[in-house]
Amino acid sequence: MVTEVTERALAHTEKKEVLLTGGVAANKRLQSMIKVIAEEHEANFNVVPREFATDNGAMIAWTGALAYMHGLSTPIGESSVRLRWRIEKVDIPWIK
């Protein structure tokens, strides 16, 4: 899933950099797969140092803050975990 989303992101945004972060960044196989995708799109590929390759609570908190600032909120009683939530199905009003 991470490789598929990365490939789509590069194809649609034409960005020239990929930074692999979070807990998945420690996975050598994933690193090699993303590196190939980056090369195919002529993008630079980087991985955070291993000591920083952990689940990124700050990233999740910042996303929550952005959502709140843009009027998105979910009462706790209505919140849930979506294990197979597709990135293209997520409403991101702060990105135009």
N, CA, C and O atoms as CSV, one atom per row, in Angstrom:
chain,resi,resn,atom,element,x,y,z
A,1,MET,N,N,0.817,-1.187,0.000
A,1,MET,CA,C,0.000,0.000,0.000
A,1,MET,C,C,0.867,1.259,0.000
A,1,MET,O,O,0.582,2.215,-0.721
A,2,VAL,N,N,1.913,1.254,0.802
A,2,VAL,CA,C,2.785,2.435,0.872
A,2,VAL,C,C,3.437,2.695,-0.482
A,2,VAL,O,O,3.543,3.845,-0.907
A,3,THR,N,N,3.870,1.647,-1.155
A,3,THR,CA,C,4.502,1.832,-2.465
A,3,THR,C,C,3.492,2.349,-3.484
A,3,THR,O,O,3.810,3.222,-4.292
A,4,GLU,N,N,2.286,1.813,-3.446
A,4,GLU,CA,C,1.244,2.248,-4.384
A,4,GLU,C,C,0.914,3.729,-4.190
A,4,GLU,O,O,0.803,4.478,-5.161
A,5,VAL,N,N,0.759,4.142,-2.947
A,5,VAL,CA,C,0.435,5.535,-2.652
A,5,VAL,C,C,1.598,6.450,-3.039
A,5,VAL,O,O,1.386,7.549,-3.552
A,6,THR,N,N,2.817,5.994,-2.792
A,6,THR,CA,C,3.993,6.790,-3.160
A,6,THR,C,C,4.053,6.980,-4.666
A,6,THR,O,O,4.303,8.084,-5.148
A,7,GLU,N,N,3.823,5.910,-5.404
A,7,GLU,CA,C,3.847,5.998,-6.859
A,7,GLU,C,C,2.780,6.974,-7.372
A,7,GLU,O,O,3.056,7.800,-8.242
A,8,ARG,N,N,1.573,6.872,-6.834
A,8,ARG,CA,C,0.500,7.788,-7.241
A,8,ARG,C,C,0.845,9.231,-6.916
A,8,ARG,O,O,0.643,10.132,-7.730
A,9,ALA,N,N,1.368,9.435,-5.717
A,9,ALA,CA,C,1.716,10.795,-5.295
A,9,ALA,C,C,2.748,11.406,-6.228
A,9,ALA,O,O,2.614,12.560,-6.633
A,10,LEU,N,N,3.774,10.642,-6.570
A,10,LEU,CA,C,4.799,11.161,-7.485
A,10,LEU,C,C,4.214,11.427,-8.871
A,10,LEU,O,O,4.537,12.434,-9.501
A,11,ALA,N,N,3.372,10.541,-9.335
A,11,ALA,CA,C,2.779,10.710,-10.667
A,11,ALA,C,C,1.868,11.930,-10.732
A,11,ALA,O,O,1.862,12.655,-11.727
A,12,HIS,N,N,1.103,12.152,-9.677
A,12,HIS,CA,C,0.134,13.247,-9.691
A,12,HIS,C,C,0.725,14.599,-9.318
A,12,HIS,O,O,0.283,15.631,-9.823
A,13,THR,N,N,1.723,14.601,-8.437
A,13,THR,CA,C,2.267,15.884,-7.972
A,13,THR,C,C,3.539,16.289,-8.696
A,13,THR,O,O,3.924,17.459,-8.683
A,14,GLU,N,N,4.194,15.316,-9.331
A,14,GLU,CA,C,5.476,15.548,-10.009
A,14,GLU,C,C,6.537,16.102,-9.066
A,14,GLU,O,O,7.449,16.807,-9.499
A,15,LYS,N,N,6.420,15.785,-7.770
A,15,LYS,CA,C,7.438,16.177,-6.797
A,15,LYS,C,C,8.738,15.461,-7.131
A,15,LYS,O,O,8.727,14.420,-7.788
A,16,LYS,N,N,9.837,16.007,-6.689
A,16,LYS,CA,C,11.148,15.442,-7.017
A,16,LYS,C,C,11.894,14.939,-5.791
A,16,LYS,O,O,13.108,14.740,-5.836
A,17,GLU,N,N,11.164,14.730,-4.686
A,17,GLU,CA,C,11.760,14.184,-3.478
A,17,GLU,C,C,10.787,13.237,-2.794
A,17,GLU,O,O,9.575,13.456,-2.796
A,18,VAL,N,N,11.342,12.179,-2.207
A,18,VAL,CA,C,10.563,11.256,-1.392
A,18,VAL,C,C,11.333,11.062,-0.099
A,18,VAL,O,O,12.528,10.767,-0.124
A,19,LEU,N,N,10.660,11.223,1.027
A,19,LEU,CA,C,11.266,10.977,2.331
A,19,LEU,C,C,10.440,9.914,3.031
A,19,LEU,O,O,9.255,10.114,3.298
A,20,LEU,N,N,11.066,8.785,3.328
A,20,LEU,CA,C,10.394,7.691,4.027
A,20,LEU,C,C,10.604,7.892,5.520
A,20,LEU,O,O,11.738,7.946,5.995
A,21,THR,N,N,9.496,8.003,6.262
A,21,THR,CA,C,9.550,8.278,7.696
A,21,THR,C,C,8.672,7.300,8.448
A,21,THR,O,O,8.021,6.441,7.853
A,22,GLY,N,N,8.662,7.440,9.755
A,22,GLY,CA,C,7.802,6.618,10.593
A,22,GLY,C,C,8.346,5.211,10.766
A,22,GLY,O,O,9.457,4.904,10.333
A,23,GLY,N,N,7.564,4.371,11.395
A,23,GLY,CA,C,7.988,3.006,11.689
A,23,GLY,C,C,8.358,2.194,10.451
A,23,GLY,O,O,9.250,1.348,10.507
A,24,VAL,N,N,7.679,2.447,9.342
A,24,VAL,CA,C,7.944,1.697,8.113
A,24,VAL,C,C,9.323,2.013,7.529
A,24,VAL,O,O,9.852,1.235,6.735
A,25,ALA,N,N,9.909,3.151,7.919
A,25,ALA,CA,C,11.204,3.545,7.366
A,25,ALA,C,C,12.320,2.588,7.779
A,25,ALA,O,O,13.377,2.574,7.148
A,26,ALA,N,N,12.112,1.801,8.809
A,26,ALA,CA,C,13.122,0.838,9.248
A,26,ALA,C,C,13.126,-0.424,8.389
A,26,ALA,O,O,14.043,-1.238,8.498
A,27,ASN,N,N,12.130,-0.597,7.548
A,27,ASN,CA,C,11.994,-1.803,6.728
A,27,ASN,C,C,12.858,-1.689,5.473
A,27,ASN,O,O,12.567,-0.891,4.581
A,28,LYS,N,N,13.928,-2.495,5.410
A,28,LYS,CA,C,14.883,-2.434,4.288
A,28,LYS,C,C,14.228,-2.801,2.958
A,28,LYS,O,O,14.543,-2.195,1.933
A,29,ARG,N,N,13.338,-3.765,2.955
A,29,ARG,CA,C,12.663,-4.154,1.711
A,29,ARG,C,C,11.807,-3.006,1.194
A,29,ARG,O,O,11.823,-2.706,0.000
A,30,LEU,N,N,11.068,-2.370,2.078
A,30,LEU,CA,C,10.247,-1.231,1.675
A,30,LEU,C,C,11.136,-0.100,1.169
A,30,LEU,O,O,10.804,0.545,0.175
A,31,GLN,N,N,12.245,0.146,1.829
A,31,GLN,CA,C,13.179,1.173,1.377
A,31,GLN,C,C,13.614,0.918,-0.061
A,31,GLN,O,O,13.629,1.834,-0.884
A,32,SER,N,N,13.966,-0.330,-0.359
A,32,SER,CA,C,14.424,-0.632,-1.720
A,32,SER,C,C,13.306,-0.474,-2.750
A,32,SER,O,O,13.558,-0.035,-3.872
A,33,MET,N,N,12.091,-0.822,-2.385
A,33,MET,CA,C,10.962,-0.686,-3.307
A,33,MET,C,C,10.652,0.789,-3.578
A,33,MET,O,O,10.415,1.171,-4.724
A,34,ILE,N,N,10.653,1.612,-2.539
A,34,ILE,CA,C,10.367,3.040,-2.705
A,34,ILE,C,C,11.500,3.710,-3.482
A,34,ILE,O,O,11.265,4.617,-4.281
A,35,LYS,N,N,12.724,3.258,-3.239
A,35,LYS,CA,C,13.867,3.825,-3.973
A,35,LYS,C,C,13.701,3.602,-5.475
A,35,LYS,O,O,13.959,4.511,-6.265
A,36,VAL,N,N,13.280,2.418,-5.875
A,36,VAL,CA,C,13.057,2.119,-7.295
A,36,VAL,C,C,11.980,3.040,-7.869
A,36,VAL,O,O,12.135,3.578,-8.966
A,37,ILE,N,N,10.900,3.215,-7.129
A,37,ILE,CA,C,9.821,4.094,-7.591
A,37,ILE,C,C,10.334,5.522,-7.750
A,37,ILE,O,O,10.046,6.183,-8.747
A,38,ALA,N,N,11.096,5.996,-6.763
A,38,ALA,CA,C,11.648,7.353,-6.838
A,38,ALA,C,C,12.540,7.503,-8.067
A,38,ALA,O,O,12.457,8.502,-8.781
A,39,GLU,N,N,13.388,6.515,-8.308
A,39,GLU,CA,C,14.278,6.564,-9.478
A,39,GLU,C,C,13.480,6.609,-10.775
A,39,GLU,O,O,13.829,7.347,-11.696
A,40,GLU,N,N,12.409,5.820,-10.848
A,40,GLU,CA,C,11.574,5.807,-12.053
A,40,GLU,C,C,10.941,7.172,-12.325
A,40,GLU,O,O,10.653,7.511,-13.472
A,41,HIS,N,N,10.728,7.949,-11.265
A,41,HIS,CA,C,10.116,9.278,-11.395
A,41,HIS,C,C,11.161,10.393,-11.288
A,41,HIS,O,O,10.824,11.567,-11.134
A,42,GLU,N,N,12.432,9.998,-11.373
A,42,GLU,CA,C,13.550,10.940,-11.299
A,42,GLU,C,C,13.455,11.826,-10.063
A,42,GLU,O,O,13.673,13.036,-10.130
A,43,ALA,N,N,13.127,11.204,-8.936
A,43,ALA,CA,C,13.014,11.907,-7.658
A,43,ALA,C,C,14.122,11.448,-6.721
A,43,ALA,O,O,14.540,10.291,-6.759
A,44,ASN,N,N,14.590,12.355,-5.885
A,44,ASN,CA,C,15.560,11.998,-4.855
A,44,ASN,C,C,14.860,11.190,-3.782
A,44,ASN,O,O,13.712,11.471,-3.440
A,45,PHE,N,N,15.542,10.188,-3.248
A,45,PHE,CA,C,14.971,9.339,-2.211
A,45,PHE,C,C,15.832,9.406,-0.968
A,45,PHE,O,O,17.052,9.258,-1.039
A,46,ASN,N,N,15.195,9.631,0.178
A,46,ASN,CA,C,15.888,9.663,1.460
A,46,ASN,C,C,15.083,8.919,2.502
A,46,ASN,O,O,13.863,8.796,2.398
A,47,VAL,N,N,15.786,8.422,3.513
A,47,VAL,CA,C,15.170,7.711,4.633
A,47,VAL,C,C,15.665,8.368,5.915
A,47,VAL,O,O,16.847,8.691,6.035
A,48,VAL,N,N,14.764,8.564,6.868
A,48,VAL,CA,C,15.196,9.118,8.149
A,48,VAL,C,C,16.162,8.143,8.814
A,48,VAL,O,O,16.060,6.935,8.596
A,49,PRO,N,N,17.100,8.647,9.623
A,49,PRO,CA,C,17.985,7.743,10.365
A,49,PRO,C,C,17.173,6.778,11.230
A,49,PRO,O,O,16.092,7.118,11.710
A,50,ARG,N,N,17.705,5.575,11.421
A,50,ARG,CA,C,16.986,4.510,12.138
A,50,ARG,C,C,16.461,4.966,13.494
A,50,ARG,O,O,15.364,4.576,13.892
A,51,GLU,N,N,17.229,5.787,14.207
A,51,GLU,CA,C,16.776,6.201,15.543
A,51,GLU,C,C,15.517,7.071,15.491
A,51,GLU,O,O,14.838,7.249,16.502
A,52,PHE,N,N,15.212,7.611,14.311
A,52,PHE,CA,C,14.001,8.409,14.148
A,52,PHE,C,C,12.904,7.648,13.400
A,52,PHE,O,O,11.820,8.183,13.168
A,53,ALA,N,N,13.187,6.412,13.028
A,53,ALA,CA,C,12.230,5.603,12.258
A,53,ALA,C,C,11.291,4.868,13.222
A,53,ALA,O,O,11.334,3.643,13.344
A,54,THR,N,N,10.466,5.627,13.884
A,54,THR,CA,C,9.479,5.057,14.800
A,54,THR,C,C,8.112,5.608,14.411
A,54,THR,O,O,8.010,6.523,13.593
A,55,ASP,N,N,7.078,5.051,14.996
A,55,ASP,CA,C,5.743,5.575,14.707
A,55,ASP,C,C,5.714,7.045,15.082
A,55,ASP,O,O,6.240,7.436,16.125
A,56,ASN,N,N,5.114,7.842,14.251
A,56,ASN,CA,C,5.229,9.277,14.361
A,56,ASN,C,C,3.985,9.909,14.979
A,56,ASN,O,O,3.090,10.364,14.267
A,57,GLY,N,N,3.940,9.931,16.296
A,57,GLY,CA,C,2.824,10.532,17.016
A,57,GLY,C,C,2.677,12.014,16.724
A,57,GLY,O,O,1.561,12.529,16.671
A,58,ALA,N,N,3.808,12.711,16.532
A,58,ALA,CA,C,3.756,14.152,16.233
A,58,ALA,C,C,3.063,14.391,14.893
A,58,ALA,O,O,2.293,15.341,14.750
A,59,MET,N,N,3.338,13.526,13.909
A,59,MET,CA,C,2.706,13.660,12.603
A,59,MET,C,C,1.188,13.472,12.724
A,59,MET,O,O,0.414,14.209,12.113
A,60,ILE,N,N,0.782,12.500,13.501
A,60,ILE,CA,C,-0.643,12.237,13.695
A,60,ILE,C,C,-1.301,13.414,14.423
A,60,ILE,O,O,-2.400,13.835,14.064
A,61,ALA,N,N,-0.629,13.935,15.438
A,61,ALA,CA,C,-1.176,15.070,16.188
A,61,ALA,C,C,-1.301,16.303,15.297
A,61,ALA,O,O,-2.300,17.019,15.368
A,62,TRP,N,N,-0.291,16.557,14.455
A,62,TRP,CA,C,-0.339,17.725,13.567
A,62,TRP,C,C,-1.486,17.593,12.559
A,62,TRP,O,O,-2.180,18.568,12.272
A,63,THR,N,N,-1.678,16.400,12.033
A,63,THR,CA,C,-2.779,16.167,11.099
A,63,THR,C,C,-4.115,16.433,11.792
A,63,THR,O,O,-5.024,17.013,11.199
A,64,GLY,N,N,-4.226,16.004,13.049
A,64,GLY,CA,C,-5.442,16.282,13.813
A,64,GLY,C,C,-5.650,17.768,14.028
A,64,GLY,O,O,-6.776,18.258,13.938
A,65,ALA,N,N,-4.570,18.491,14.312
A,65,ALA,CA,C,-4.668,19.948,14.499
A,65,ALA,C,C,-5.107,20.625,13.202
A,65,ALA,O,O,-5.960,21.512,13.224
A,66,LEU,N,N,-4.527,20.211,12.071
A,66,LEU,CA,C,-4.927,20.782,10.781
A,66,LEU,C,C,-6.398,20.506,10.492
A,66,LEU,O,O,-7.131,21.386,10.039
A,67,ALA,N,N,-6.813,19.287,10.758
A,67,ALA,CA,C,-8.219,18.939,10.527
A,67,ALA,C,C,-9.127,19.834,11.371
A,67,ALA,O,O,-10.112,20.372,10.865
A,68,TYR,N,N,-8.803,19.991,12.637
A,68,TYR,CA,C,-9.621,20.821,13.520
A,68,TYR,C,C,-9.659,22.267,13.043
A,68,TYR,O,O,-10.720,22.892,13.041
A,69,MET,N,N,-8.506,22.805,12.636
A,69,MET,CA,C,-8.444,24.197,12.163
A,69,MET,C,C,-9.267,24.397,10.886
A,69,MET,O,O,-9.651,25.521,10.562
A,70,HIS,N,N,-9.534,23.309,10.166
A,70,HIS,CA,C,-10.318,23.402,8.931
A,70,HIS,C,C,-11.744,22.871,9.109
A,70,HIS,O,O,-12.413,22.509,8.140
A,71,GLY,N,N,-12.186,22.833,10.351
A,71,GLY,CA,C,-13.577,22.505,10.630
A,71,GLY,C,C,-13.917,21.026,10.665
A,71,GLY,O,O,-15.093,20.669,10.722
A,72,LEU,N,N,-12.918,20.160,10.633
A,72,LEU,CA,C,-13.204,18.722,10.702
A,72,LEU,C,C,-13.068,18.254,12.145
A,72,LEU,O,O,-12.034,18.464,12.780
A,73,SER,N,N,-14.087,17.636,12.644
A,73,SER,CA,C,-14.007,17.040,13.978
A,73,SER,C,C,-14.951,15.848,14.022
A,73,SER,O,O,-15.967,15.810,13.327
A,74,THR,N,N,-14.601,14.898,14.840
A,74,THR,CA,C,-15.411,13.703,15.011
A,74,THR,C,C,-15.596,13.477,16.501
A,74,THR,O,O,-14.613,13.281,17.216
A,75,PRO,N,N,-16.818,13.498,16.982
A,75,PRO,CA,C,-17.033,13.201,18.404
A,75,PRO,C,C,-16.466,11.815,18.737
A,75,PRO,O,O,-16.559,10.894,17.926
A,76,ILE,N,N,-15.894,11.675,19.904
A,76,ILE,CA,C,-15.247,10.417,20.279
A,76,ILE,C,C,-16.207,9.238,20.133
A,76,ILE,O,O,-15.800,8.158,19.705
A,77,GLY,N,N,-17.455,9.434,20.480
A,77,GLY,CA,C,-18.438,8.355,20.369
A,77,GLY,C,C,-18.673,7.884,18.942
A,77,GLY,O,O,-19.141,6.768,18.718
A,78,GLU,N,N,-18.343,8.745,17.973
A,78,GLU,CA,C,-18.538,8.400,16.563
A,78,GLU,C,C,-17.232,8.025,15.865
A,78,GLU,O,O,-17.233,7.670,14.686
A,79,SER,N,N,-16.134,8.103,16.586
A,79,SER,CA,C,-14.833,7.814,15.965
A,79,SER,C,C,-14.579,6.311,15.914
A,79,SER,O,O,-15.123,5.542,16.707
A,80,SER,N,N,-13.739,5.916,14.963
A,80,SER,CA,C,-13.404,4.498,14.817
A,80,SER,C,C,-12.081,4.378,14.070
A,80,SER,O,O,-11.573,5.349,13.510
A,81,VAL,N,N,-11.542,3.176,14.075
A,81,VAL,CA,C,-10.324,2.872,13.327
A,81,VAL,C,C,-10.736,2.269,11.997
A,81,VAL,O,O,-11.577,1.371,11.946
A,82,ARG,N,N,-10.142,2.765,10.921
A,82,ARG,CA,C,-10.422,2.223,9.577
A,82,ARG,C,C,-9.142,1.596,9.054
A,82,ARG,O,O,-8.268,2.294,8.540
A,83,LEU,N,N,-9.032,0.301,9.183
A,83,LEU,CA,C,-7.792,-0.391,8.829
A,83,LEU,C,C,-7.456,-0.309,7.349
A,83,LEU,O,O,-6.278,-0.290,6.994
A,84,ARG,N,N,-8.423,-0.261,6.505
A,84,ARG,CA,C,-8.175,-0.236,5.060
A,84,ARG,C,C,-8.689,1.055,4.430
A,84,ARG,O,O,-9.281,1.030,3.351
A,85,TRP,N,N,-8.469,2.157,5.086
A,85,TRP,CA,C,-8.914,3.461,4.638
A,85,TRP,C,C,-8.009,3.928,3.521
A,85,TRP,O,O,-6.829,4.183,3.763
A,86,ARG,N,N,-8.504,4.048,2.332
A,86,ARG,CA,C,-7.727,4.438,1.163
A,86,ARG,C,C,-7.422,5.925,1.218
A,86,ARG,O,O,-8.295,6.731,1.539
A,87,ILE,N,N,-6.201,6.285,0.910
A,87,ILE,CA,C,-5.765,7.673,0.986
A,87,ILE,C,C,-6.602,8.587,0.097
A,87,ILE,O,O,-6.833,9.745,0.443
A,88,GLU,N,N,-7.057,8.076,-1.043
A,88,GLU,CA,C,-7.859,8.926,-1.931
A,88,GLU,C,C,-9.286,9.128,-1.406
A,88,GLU,O,O,-10.046,9.914,-1.972
A,89,LYS,N,N,-9.648,8.432,-0.346
A,89,LYS,CA,C,-10.979,8.580,0.253
A,89,LYS,C,C,-10.974,9.552,1.437
A,89,LYS,O,O,-12.027,9.818,2.017
A,90,VAL,N,N,-9.816,10.077,1.797
A,90,VAL,CA,C,-9.690,10.950,2.955
A,90,VAL,C,C,-9.910,12.399,2.530
A,90,VAL,O,O,-9.287,12.871,1.579
A,91,ASP,N,N,-10.786,13.097,3.227
A,91,ASP,CA,C,-11.033,14.513,2.960
A,91,ASP,C,C,-9.889,15.328,3.562
A,91,ASP,O,O,-9.656,15.270,4.770
A,92,ILE,N,N,-9.172,16.091,2.725
A,92,ILE,CA,C,-8.040,16.903,3.177
A,92,ILE,C,C,-8.244,18.326,2.693
A,92,ILE,O,O,-7.657,18.728,1.688
A,93,PRO,N,N,-9.080,19.105,3.404
A,93,PRO,CA,C,-9.437,20.436,2.909
A,93,PRO,C,C,-8.290,21.447,2.934
A,93,PRO,O,O,-8.387,22.481,2.273
A,94,TRP,N,N,-7.229,21.192,3.657
A,94,TRP,CA,C,-6.109,22.160,3.700
A,94,TRP,C,C,-5.149,21.976,2.531
A,94,TRP,O,O,-4.188,22.736,2.402
A,95,ILE,N,N,-5.386,20.990,1.682
A,95,ILE,CA,C,-4.576,20.806,0.470
A,95,ILE,C,C,-5.484,21.077,-0.715
A,95,ILE,O,O,-6.500,20.405,-0.894
A,96,LYS,N,N,-5.127,22.040,-1.508
A,96,LYS,CA,C,-5.935,22.398,-2.684
A,96,LYS,C,C,-5.335,21.800,-3.922
A,96,LYS,O,O,-5.867,21.985,-5.017
